[in-house]
Amino acid sequence: MLPKKLQHKLDKRSNDNSLRTLTPQRDLVDFSSNDYLGFARDKGIYDRAHEILQKNNLYCNGSSGSRLLSGNHALFAFAEAELAKFYNAADALIFNSGYDANVGFFSAVPQRGDVILYDELVHASIRDGIQMSLAKAYKFKHNDVQDLEQKLRKLSVAMQVYVVTESVFSMDGDSPNLRKMARICDGEFAHLIVDEAHAAGVLGRGHGLVEDLALSQRVFARLVTFGKAMGCHGAAILCDADLKSFLVNFARSLIYTTALPPHAVATIIAGHEALNGMGGNSTSPVSLLQDNIQFFKSQLPVFNLQSLFITGDSAIQSAIISGNERVKEVSEKLKLEGFSVLPILSPTVPAGDERLRFCLHSYNSQEEIKTVLALLAKFVG
């Protein structure tokens, strides 16, 4: 039997219609997964990962320990070198997940007396890492460069400041003005950190927004994750060799966990090989995804839906439908019509900002896009 305090919190979720449950996947048209390029189901990548394991004589199911003990198998060094090359970074350090990478970075790098300025909508993993840090932290208004600059100028020049944002925000699908942010951070001697979880594999021919804007050398650290567009698992911090060494020594989420197994790292390598080989081909999954994003946006005024949607150019297109009960109702109606579009409920987003989150993919057809938007217009009309 649960303690009363815990049962009270569960009951509150039930009463708010925000109780989360684990449900099995259904065979629906996918507008909900993060598999933006279809790599999670790509047989060629699966077969290539197997080849990599055979070539390196890695016939094992697990890594057997943390990376600092027995788990740092041979594929890690090769994968990190390839990631650094692909994303135009000095070096890379693989973590087990994006959550682990953010918690490890922010709990270890900012020190007592330092200051963290973070966008008010950054991911929960960044917030959790910040809470574990000894540095002071203050939020700035979402994508508001002016507010960031004002807050920076109020700080002492003697302080070490870290500025944190995302290149594509996971709930809104929008992006900050990274060029201006980099310029401000340069002028105020602040270190800029960018979470590229939803941009890697999607923007800039797959290399992310930072590299697309030629800002790689002006960003202190970047996070890329592999459980989204890359269709596998894990994450990496892109940084210089000194910061990598610091994280190896002080990032507890790297030090005190069993390392990714060889197959996971082989799949990371295989996915990036596939992405690198596609280049700017007009039939590549990256190009097809970009076409679908533009087509989706072009259809919003056709169905008179533009007022519902947050403006953005990413694979995440969110329609604000206030109220947990209401947004769940619309999602369920779409499910009954064969479409998986998941509701995002409060408290994940603020009350009143509940939404349907459309995740677009290279494999969605234009007919599927038109049909799901027609249904949405019908159900919210």
C-alpha positions in Angstrom: 0.0 0.0 0.0 1.3 3.4 -1.0 2.1 6.0 1.7 -0.7 8.6 1.9 1.4 11.4 0.5 2.2 9.4 -2.6 -1.4 8.2 -3.0 -2.6 11.8 -2.8 -0.3 12.8 -5.6 -1.6 10.0 -7.8 -5.2 10.9 -7.0 -4.5 14.5 -7.9 -3.2 13.4 -11.3 -6.4 11.3 -11.8 -8.6 14.2 -10.8 -6.7 16.5 -13.2 -7.1 14.0 -16.0 -3.3 14.0 -16.3 -2.4 10.5 -15.0 0.2 8.9 -17.2 0.0 5.2 -18.1 2.1 2.8 -20.2 0.2 1.7 -23.3 1.3 -0.8 -26.0 2.0 0.5 -29.5 -0.6 0.2 -32.1 -0.4 0.0 -35.9 -1.4 3.6 -36.6 -0.1 6.2 -39.0 2.8 7.7 -37.2 2.6 11.4 -36.3 4.0 10.8 -32.8 7.4 9.1 -32.7 10.8 10.8 -32.8 11.9 8.5 -35.6 12.0 11.5 -38.0 14.0 9.7 -40.8 12.7 6.2 -40.4 16.2 5.0 -39.2 14.7 3.0 -36.3 13.2 0.5 -38.8 15.9 0.7 -41.5 17.2 -2.8 -42.3 20.3 -1.5 -44.0 21.5 0.2 -40.8 20.6 -2.9 -38.8 22.7 -5.1 -41.1 25.6 -2.6 -41.2 25.7 -2.6 -37.4 26.0 -6.3 -37.4 28.9 -6.1 -39.9 30.7 -3.6 -37.7 30.4 -6.0 -34.7 31.7 -9.0 -36.8 34.6 -6.9 -38.2 35.6 -6.0 -34.6 35.1 -9.5 -33.2 32.5 -8.2 -30.7 30.2 -11.1 -30.1 28.8 -10.0 -26.8 25.4 -8.9 -25.5 26.6 -6.3 -22.9 29.4 -4.0 -22.1 30.1 -5.7 -18.7 30.8 -2.5 -16.7 31.1 1.3 -16.7 33.3 3.0 -19.3 36.0 3.6 -16.6 36.1 -0.1 -15.7 35.5 -2.9 -18.2 32.9 -1.3 -20.4 35.0 0.9 -22.7 35.0 -1.5 -25.7 36.9 -0.7 -28.9 34.0 0.9 -30.7 33.7 3.9 -28.4 36.9 5.5 -29.5 36.1 5.0 -33.2 32.5 6.2 -32.8 33.6 9.3 -30.9 36.1 10.2 -33.6 33.5 9.7 -36.3 31.0 11.8 -34.4 33.5 14.7 -34.0 34.2 14.6 -37.7 30.5 14.4 -38.7 29.4 17.3 -36.5 32.6 19.4 -37.0 33.7 19.3 -33.3 37.1 18.9 -31.7 36.0 15.8 -29.8 32.9 13.8 -28.5 32.0 11.8 -25.5 29.2 9.2 -25.6 26.7 8.9 -22.8 23.9 6.4 -22.4 21.1 8.8 -23.2 20.4 12.5 -23.6 19.1 12.6 -20.1 22.3 11.2 -18.7 24.4 13.6 -20.8 22.5 16.7 -19.6 22.4 15.6 -16.0 26.1 14.7 -16.1 27.2 17.9 -17.8 25.2 20.4 -15.7 25.8 18.7 -12.4 29.6 18.7 -13.0 30.7 21.6 -15.1 29.2 24.8 -13.6 31.0 25.4 -10.2 30.1 27.2 -7.0 30.1 30.9 -7.7 29.3 30.4 -11.4 26.0 31.4 -13.0 23.8 29.5 -15.4 21.3 31.4 -17.6 18.8 29.1 -19.2 15.8 29.4 -21.5 12.7 29.0 -19.5 11.5 26.2 -21.7 14.6 24.0 -21.7 14.2 20.2 -21.3 13.6 18.6 -17.9 17.0 16.8 -18.2 18.8 20.2 -18.3 16.7 21.5 -15.3 17.5 18.3 -13.3 21.2 18.7 -14.0 21.0 22.4 -13.0 19.3 21.5 -9.7 22.2 19.2 -8.9 24.8 21.9 -9.7 26.3 24.2 -7.1 26.1 27.2 -9.4 23.3 29.8 -9.2 20.8 29.6 -12.0 18.3 32.1 -13.5 16.0 31.6 -16.4 15.5 34.1 -19.3 12.3 34.5 -21.4 11.8 31.9 -24.1 13.9 32.7 -27.2 14.2 36.3 -26.0 17.7 37.5 -26.9 17.1 41.0 -25.4 16.1 39.5 -22.0 19.2 37.3 -22.1 21.5 40.3 -22.9 19.9 42.3 -20.1 20.5 39.5 -17.5 24.1 39.0 -18.7 24.9 42.7 -18.3 23.7 42.6 -14.7 26.3 40.0 -13.7 29.8 40.7 -12.5 32.5 40.4 -15.2 34.4 38.2 -12.7 31.7 35.5 -12.8 31.9 32.5 -15.1 28.6 32.4 -16.9 27.0 29.5 -18.9 24.1 30.2 -21.3 21.9 27.3 -22.1 19.3 26.8 -24.9 18.0 24.3 -27.4 18.3 24.5 -31.2 14.8 23.0 -31.5 12.5 23.0 -28.5 10.9 19.7 -27.9 7.4 20.9 -27.1 7.1 24.0 -29.3 9.3 23.0 -32.2 10.7 26.5 -32.5 14.3 27.7 -32.6 16.3 30.6 -31.0 18.3 33.1 -32.9 21.6 31.3 -32.3 23.7 33.8 -34.3 22.6 36.6 -32.0 23.0 34.5 -28.9 26.6 33.5 -29.9 27.5 37.2 -30.6 26.1 38.2 -27.1 28.0 35.4 -25.4 31.2 36.3 -27.2 30.8 39.9 -26.0 30.0 39.0 -22.4 32.6 36.2 -22.2 29.9 33.6 -21.5 30.0 30.0 -22.5 27.1 28.9 -24.9 25.7 25.4 -24.6 23.2 24.1 -27.1 21.0 21.0 -26.9 20.6 19.7 -30.4 18.5 16.7 -29.6 15.7 17.5 -32.1 18.0 19.1 -34.7 20.7 16.5 -35.2 19.8 14.4 -38.2 17.0 16.9 -39.2 18.5 20.3 -39.8 21.6 21.4 -41.8 21.6 18.2 -43.9 21.6 16.3 -40.7 24.5 18.0 -39.0 22.3 20.2 -36.7 21.5 23.9 -36.6 24.8 24.9 -34.9 26.9 23.5 -37.8 24.4 24.8 -40.4 24.9 28.3 -39.1 28.7 27.8 -38.9 28.8 28.4 -35.2 30.5 25.1 -34.2 33.7 26.9 -33.0 31.7 29.5 -31.0 29.7 27.0 -28.9 31.3 25.6 -25.7 29.4 22.3 -25.8 26.6 20.7 -27.9 24.4 17.8 -27.0 23.3 15.4 -29.8 21.1 12.4 -29.1 20.7 9.2 -31.1 17.2 8.1 -30.0 15.4 10.5 -32.3 16.4 11.1 -35.9 19.2 8.5 -35.7 16.8 5.8 -34.7 18.9 4.1 -32.1 20.0 5.0 -28.5 22.6 7.1 -26.6 23.9 10.6 -26.8 27.1 12.6 -27.0 28.5 15.8 -25.7 30.5 17.6 -28.5 33.3 19.6 -27.0 37.1 20.0 -26.9 39.5 17.5 -25.5 39.9 19.3 -22.2 36.2 19.5 -21.5 35.9 15.8 -22.5 38.6 14.9 -20.0 36.8 16.9 -17.3 33.6 15.1 -17.9 35.3 11.7 -17.9 36.6 12.6 -14.4 33.6 14.3 -12.9 30.3 13.5 -14.7 28.7 11.0 -12.4 26.1 9.8 -14.9 29.0 8.6 -17.0 31.2 7.3 -14.3 28.7 5.3 -12.3 26.6 3.5 -14.9 27.1 0.5 -17.1 28.3 1.6 -20.6 26.3 1.2 -23.8 26.7 -2.3 -25.2 28.6 -2.8 -28.5 25.5 -3.2 -30.6 24.2 0.2 -29.5 27.5 1.9 -30.4 27.7 0.0 -33.7 24.2 1.2 -34.6 25.3 4.8 -33.8 28.2 4.4 -36.3 26.0 2.7 -38.9 23.3 5.4 -38.7 25.8 8.2 -39.2 27.5 6.4 -42.0 24.1 6.2 -43.7 23.3 9.9 -43.1 26.7 11.0 -44.3 26.3 9.0 -47.5 23.1 10.7 -48.4 24.5 14.2 -48.8 22.1 16.6 -50.4 20.2 14.0 -52.4 16.7 15.2 -53.1 15.3 11.7 -52.4 17.2 11.3 -49.1 15.2 11.0 -45.9 16.5 14.4 -44.7 15.2 16.0 -47.9 11.9 14.2 -47.8 11.4 15.2 -44.2 12.1 18.9 -45.1 9.6 18.6 -47.9 7.0 17.2 -45.6 7.6 20.0 -43.0 7.0 22.6 -45.7 3.9 20.8 -47.1 2.4 20.4 -43.6 2.8 24.1 -43.0 1.3 25.0 -46.4 -1.8 23.0 -45.5 -2.6 24.8 -42.3 -4.3 27.8 -44.0 -6.1 25.4 -46.3 -7.9 23.9 -43.3 -8.0 27.2 -41.4 -5.7 25.8 -38.6 -2.8 28.3 -38.6 -4.1 30.1 -35.5 -3.7 26.8 -33.5 -0.1 26.1 -34.3 3.1 27.4 -32.9 5.3 28.8 -35.6 8.4 26.7 -36.4 10.3 25.1 -39.2 11.2 21.8 -37.4 9.7 18.3 -37.5 7.7 19.2 -34.4 4.5 21.1 -35.1 2.3 21.7 -32.1 -1.4 22.7 -32.0 -2.5 24.4 -28.8 -5.8 22.8 -27.5 -6.3 24.0 -24.0 -7.3 21.5 -21.2 -6.1 18.0 -20.5 -9.6 16.5 -21.1 -10.1 18.4 -24.4 -6.7 17.6 -26.0 -7.0 13.9 -24.9 -10.4 13.7 -26.5 -9.2 15.1 -29.8 -6.2 12.7 -29.7 -8.5 9.7 -29.1 -10.7 10.7 -32.0 -7.7 10.8 -34.3 -6.6 7.4 -33.0 -10.0 5.9 -33.8 -9.4 7.2 -37.4 -6.0 5.5 -37.5 -3.7 8.3 -36.7 -1.3 8.5 -33.8 -0.9 12.1 -32.6 -0.2 12.3 -28.9 -1.5 14.9 -26.5 1.0 16.8 -24.3 -0.7 17.5 -21.0 -0.1 19.7 -18.1 2.1 19.6 -15.9 4.5 18.7 -18.8 3.4 22.0 -20.3 1.8 24.8 -18.3 -1.9 24.6 -17.7 -3.7 26.2 -20.7 -0.9 25.3 -23.1 -1.9 21.7 -23.6 -1.3 20.6 -27.1 -1.3 18.0 -29.8 2.3 17.4 -30.9 2.6 16.4 -34.5 6.0 14.7 -35.2 6.6 14.7 -39.0 8.7 12.0 -40.7 10.3 11.4 -44.1 7.9 8.5 -44.6 4.7 10.4 -44.0 2.8 10.8 -47.3 1.2 14.1 -48.4 -2.2 12.3 -48.4 -1.7 11.3 -44.8 -0.8 14.9 -43.9 -3.9 16.3 -45.6 -6.2 13.7 -44.1 -5.0 14.1 -40.5 -5.3 17.9 -40.8 -8.8 17.6 -42.3 -9.7 15.4 -39.3 -8.2 17.9 -36.8 -10.2 20.7 -38.4 -13.3 18.7 -38.0 -12.7 17.7 -34.4 -11.7 21.2 -33.2 -14.3 23.1 -35.2 
